[in-house]
Amino acid sequence: MQTSQIELVAFGPEHLEAAAQLSRQAGWPHRLKDWQMALSLSKGAVAIEGDRVVGTVLTTIYEAECAAINMVIVDEAMRGRGLGRKLMAAALEIAGSRPLRLVATEQGLPLYERLGFQKTGVIRQHQGVAGGIAALPGTEAATAGDMDAIIELDRRAFGADRRQLLAYLARAGEFAVMRSDGRVCGFAALRTFGRGEVIGPVIAAGLDEAKALVAHFVARRSGQFLRVDTTVDTGLAPWLAAQGLAHVGDGIAMAKPPIPRATDPAAAIFALVNQALG
């Protein structure tokens, strides 16, 4: 069977259950609700063979500043036939002229490099059952009145306006903040995802502040399964491992064109929303 016999159509809600089955085949932890979240924030395409979904891709657009390509999956029986390239072509068309970001697996890396993506870092996935860590001082639950400051701090750290994503996280989960002189100077989010809950994004001025924001949630989730996706250069990974959140795998951050390193000393990303959404 050649890929010319496969139809690419717009990703709709009717494809979600089949997409969740593909992610289970790939060993990903995504639940149907996690796919629903991703699709609600994105546009995408699915590959159809007969009446069967054999591939997926989503493009999450952050206003005019950038787009994140994610949830790229090809049915294991269809691999090696050029379907990944067809799905990526659909994602690139949705993104238009926006700068692009994605997190690659080792298997997908050659394709992305051929398409002009360059490595920008390593994403380190940590997860496990939270230990008996005590909350660190300086954090508190966010209020509705903090959202504008959270959106602005995130924009400074990420380099794009993600207000729709952050609004979704506020509805689906909860935020913690740090304040300096009464103003929000750091924040973290927690929501249900996969096997348990994920902490991210975490935006802070420094490593100690980031640890305090993560500890805000870990201390309240003793005995619960948690996940944090961080980057090697933040220095957060060894501390996460010491709290019982083991390093279980890596992803390769990529961009097209390369992203200049953030220079705002007051706002750095210490943990991602997840590998799909940045």
C-alpha positions as CSV (number, residue, x, y, z in Angstrom):
1,M,0.0,0.0,0.0
2,Q,1.4,3.4,-1.0
3,T,0.8,6.6,0.8
4,S,-1.0,8.0,-2.3
5,Q,-3.9,5.8,-1.3
6,I,-4.1,7.5,2.1
7,E,-6.3,10.6,2.5
8,L,-5.3,13.5,4.8
9,V,-8.3,15.3,6.3
10,A,-8.8,18.0,9.0
11,F,-8.5,16.7,12.5
12,G,-11.9,16.8,14.1
13,P,-13.5,15.6,17.4
14,E,-14.7,12.4,15.6
15,H,-11.0,11.4,15.3
16,L,-10.1,11.7,19.0
17,E,-10.7,8.2,20.1
18,A,-8.7,6.7,17.2
19,A,-5.9,9.2,18.0
20,A,-5.8,8.1,21.6
21,Q,-5.5,4.5,20.4
22,L,-2.5,5.5,18.3
23,S,-0.8,7.2,21.2
24,R,-1.3,4.1,23.4
25,Q,0.3,2.1,20.6
26,A,3.3,4.5,20.7
27,G,3.6,4.1,24.5
28,W,2.5,7.7,25.2
29,P,0.4,8.3,28.4
30,H,-2.2,10.6,26.8
31,R,-5.8,10.1,27.9
32,L,-8.7,11.0,25.7
33,K,-9.1,14.2,27.8
34,D,-5.4,15.1,27.0
35,W,-6.1,14.8,23.3
36,Q,-9.3,16.9,23.7
37,M,-7.2,19.6,25.3
38,A,-4.6,19.6,22.6
39,L,-7.2,19.7,19.8
40,S,-9.1,22.5,21.5
41,L,-6.0,24.6,21.3
42,S,-4.8,23.5,17.9
43,K,-5.6,22.7,14.3
44,G,-4.4,19.5,12.6
45,A,-4.7,16.7,10.2
46,V,-5.2,12.9,10.3
47,A,-4.3,10.3,7.8
48,I,-7.1,7.9,6.9
49,E,-6.7,4.5,5.3
50,G,-10.2,3.3,4.5
51,D,-12.0,4.1,7.7
52,R,-9.0,3.8,9.9
53,V,-6.9,6.7,11.3
54,V,-3.2,5.8,10.7
55,G,-1.5,9.1,11.5
56,T,-2.0,12.4,13.4
57,V,-0.4,15.8,13.6
58,L,-1.4,19.1,15.4
59,T,-0.3,22.6,15.1
60,T,-0.8,24.9,18.1
61,I,-0.6,28.6,17.1
62,Y,0.5,31.2,19.6
63,E,-0.9,34.3,17.9
64,A,1.5,35.7,15.2
65,E,4.7,34.9,17.1
66,C,5.2,31.1,16.7
67,A,3.5,27.7,16.2
68,A,4.2,24.4,18.0
69,I,4.0,21.2,16.0
70,N,3.0,18.2,18.1
71,M,1.2,14.9,18.4
72,V,3.0,13.6,15.3
73,I,2.2,9.8,15.3
74,V,2.3,7.3,12.5
75,D,0.7,3.9,12.9
76,E,3.6,1.4,13.4
77,A,2.3,-0.7,10.4
78,M,2.6,2.4,8.1
79,R,6.1,3.6,9.0
80,G,8.8,4.0,6.4
81,R,6.4,5.0,3.7
82,G,6.7,8.8,3.8
83,L,3.5,9.4,5.8
84,G,5.4,11.4,8.4
85,R,6.5,13.8,5.8
86,K,3.0,14.2,4.5
87,L,1.7,14.9,8.0
88,M,4.4,17.5,8.5
89,A,3.6,19.2,5.2
90,A,0.0,19.6,6.5
91,A,1.3,21.0,9.8
92,L,3.6,23.5,8.0
93,E,0.7,24.7,5.9
94,I,-1.4,25.4,9.0
95,A,1.5,27.3,10.7
96,G,2.1,29.5,7.7
97,S,5.1,31.8,8.0
98,R,5.3,31.6,11.8
99,P,8.5,30.4,13.5
100,L,8.2,26.8,14.5
101,R,8.9,24.7,17.5
102,L,8.7,21.0,18.3
103,V,10.1,18.3,20.5
104,A,11.4,15.3,18.6
105,T,12.0,11.7,19.4
106,E,15.1,10.0,18.2
107,Q,13.0,8.2,15.6
108,G,11.6,11.5,14.2
109,L,14.8,13.5,14.4
110,P,16.1,12.7,10.8
111,L,12.8,13.9,9.2
112,Y,12.8,17.1,11.1
113,E,16.4,17.8,10.3
114,R,15.7,17.3,6.6
115,L,12.8,19.8,6.9
116,G,15.2,22.5,8.3
117,F,14.6,22.2,12.0
118,Q,17.7,22.6,14.3
119,K,18.3,21.3,17.8
120,T,18.0,23.9,20.5
121,G,18.1,21.8,23.7
122,V,17.2,18.6,25.5
123,I,14.0,18.1,27.4
124,R,14.3,15.9,30.4
125,Q,11.2,14.1,31.6
126,H,10.9,13.4,35.3
127,Q,8.1,11.5,37.0
128,G,7.2,9.4,39.9
129,V,5.3,9.4,43.2
130,A,5.9,12.5,45.2
131,G,7.8,12.2,48.4
132,G,7.3,13.9,51.7
133,I,8.8,17.2,50.8
134,A,7.8,20.3,52.8
135,A,6.5,23.4,51.0
136,L,9.2,26.1,50.7
137,P,8.4,29.7,51.7
138,G,7.3,32.4,49.4
139,T,4.5,30.8,47.3
140,E,0.7,31.0,47.4
141,A,-2.3,30.0,45.4
142,A,-3.0,32.4,42.5
143,T,-6.2,34.4,42.3
144,A,-8.2,35.3,39.2
145,G,-6.7,38.8,39.4
146,D,-3.2,37.4,38.8
147,M,-4.0,36.1,35.3
148,D,-2.9,39.2,33.4
149,A,0.5,39.2,35.2
150,I,0.9,35.4,34.6
151,I,0.2,35.9,30.9
152,E,2.7,38.7,30.6
153,L,5.4,36.9,32.5
154,D,4.9,33.8,30.4
155,R,5.1,35.9,27.2
156,R,8.4,37.3,28.3
157,A,9.8,33.9,29.0
158,F,8.4,31.9,26.1
159,G,8.6,34.7,23.5
160,A,4.9,34.4,22.4
161,D,1.4,35.2,23.7
162,R,-0.1,31.9,25.1
163,R,-3.1,33.5,26.8
164,Q,-5.5,30.9,25.4
165,L,-3.4,28.0,26.7
166,L,-3.0,29.7,30.1
167,A,-6.8,30.3,30.3
168,Y,-7.4,26.6,29.6
169,L,-4.9,25.7,32.4
170,A,-6.7,28.0,34.8
171,R,-10.0,26.3,34.1
172,A,-8.6,22.7,34.1
173,G,-6.1,23.1,37.0
174,E,-4.6,25.6,39.4
175,F,-1.8,28.1,39.6
176,A,0.7,29.1,42.3
177,V,2.6,32.4,42.3
178,M,5.5,34.1,43.9
179,R,5.3,37.9,44.6
180,S,7.9,40.6,44.9
181,D,6.7,44.0,46.2
182,G,3.2,42.8,45.7
183,R,3.7,41.9,42.0
184,V,3.7,38.4,40.5
185,C,7.4,37.4,39.8
186,G,7.0,33.7,39.2
187,F,4.3,31.1,38.7
188,A,3.6,27.4,38.2
189,A,0.6,25.4,37.0
190,L,-0.8,22.0,37.9
191,R,-3.3,19.9,36.0
192,T,-4.4,16.3,35.5
193,F,-2.5,14.6,32.7
194,G,-1.6,11.0,31.7
195,R,-1.1,8.8,34.7
196,G,-1.5,11.5,37.3
197,E,-0.7,15.3,37.3
198,V,1.8,17.5,35.5
199,I,3.5,20.6,37.0
200,G,4.2,23.1,34.3
201,P,4.8,25.6,33.0
202,V,7.1,26.9,35.7
203,I,8.4,30.5,35.1
204,A,10.7,32.1,37.6
205,A,13.7,34.4,37.9
206,G,16.1,31.7,39.3
207,L,16.5,28.1,40.3
208,D,15.6,28.6,44.0
209,E,12.4,30.3,43.0
210,A,11.6,27.5,40.6
211,K,12.2,24.9,43.2
212,A,9.8,26.7,45.6
213,L,7.1,26.8,43.0
214,V,7.4,23.1,42.2
215,A,7.5,22.3,45.9
216,H,4.2,24.2,46.4
217,F,2.5,21.4,44.5
218,V,4.7,18.5,45.4
219,A,4.1,19.1,49.1
220,R,0.3,19.0,48.5
221,R,0.4,15.8,46.5
222,S,2.3,13.5,48.7
223,G,1.8,9.9,47.5
224,Q,0.5,11.1,44.1
225,F,2.0,10.5,40.7
226,L,3.5,13.7,39.2
227,R,5.4,14.6,36.1
228,V,7.7,17.6,35.3
229,D,9.3,18.3,31.9
230,T,12.3,20.5,32.3
231,T,15.4,21.3,30.2
232,V,19.0,20.2,30.9
233,D,20.2,23.8,31.1
234,T,17.9,24.9,33.9
235,G,19.6,22.8,36.6
236,L,16.3,21.7,38.0
237,A,16.6,18.0,37.0
238,P,18.9,16.8,39.8
239,W,16.6,18.4,42.4
240,L,13.6,16.7,40.9
241,A,15.3,13.4,41.0
242,A,16.1,13.9,44.7
243,Q,12.4,14.5,45.4
244,G,11.5,11.1,43.9
245,L,10.7,12.2,40.4
246,A,13.0,10.0,38.4
247,H,14.5,10.8,35.0
248,V,12.6,8.5,32.6
249,G,13.4,9.8,29.2
250,D,14.5,12.7,26.9
251,G,13.1,14.7,24.0
252,I,15.0,16.9,21.6
253,A,13.8,20.5,21.4
254,M,14.0,21.9,17.9
255,A,13.1,25.1,16.1
256,K,12.9,26.6,12.6
257,P,14.5,29.1,12.5
258,P,16.7,28.7,15.7
259,I,15.2,30.6,18.7
260,P,17.5,33.2,20.3
261,R,18.2,32.4,23.9
262,A,15.9,34.4,26.2
263,T,17.7,37.3,27.8
264,D,15.1,38.5,30.4
265,P,16.7,37.9,33.7
266,A,13.4,38.1,35.5
267,A,11.6,35.4,33.5
268,A,13.0,32.0,32.5
269,I,11.2,28.7,31.7
270,F,12.1,26.0,34.2
271,A,9.4,23.5,33.2
272,L,7.2,23.1,30.2
273,V,3.4,22.8,30.0
274,N,4.3,19.4,28.4
275,Q,6.5,18.4,25.5
276,A,3.7,19.0,23.0
277,L,2.8,22.5,23.9
278,G,6.1,23.9,25.1
